[in-house]
Amino acid sequence: MEPTTMPSTTAPPLLWLIRVTALLQLAAVLWEGATAGQLVTFNTAALPLHYYGAFGVHVAAGLLVVAAGLYWYRSGGGPGRPRAILLAGLAAFLLGFPQAALGTYGPLQAHVPLALVLTGAAVWAAVLAWRRP
């Protein structure tokens, strides 16, 4: 009698890369929220921290999109979880640029709500990455 094999519960390395970059992106978004709170209380010393933190958000989001794109491509390129992770990550990546531009050149009345949408997209990408198949 042949021994039965259980399906592997270990995630592939590329999925782990997605999970790590999703957590990095969430940490960067949380950093931005914390430094934004300091700016609202007129602590101008937080301005460079907030400014450079935006670069961290963009870099982490870009890494997530690259990893998710590879994961989607290697999984056959069709619909499903890999594509959903890619689309959520891509939404967060693309939202980051107008959101940052509005913080620098636009009204805060648009910058802050768009930051909440960006946070939601980043959270959704992380949820999809960490969800069990």
Protein Blocks (a to p, Z undefined) as FASTA:
>chain_A
ZZdddddfbdcfklmmmmmmmmmmmmmmmmmmmmmmmmmnopaklmmmmmmmmmmmmmmm
mmmmmmmmmmmmmnnopacjklmmmmmmmmmmmmmmmmmmmmmmmcfklmmmmmmmmmmm
mmmmmmmmmpcZZ
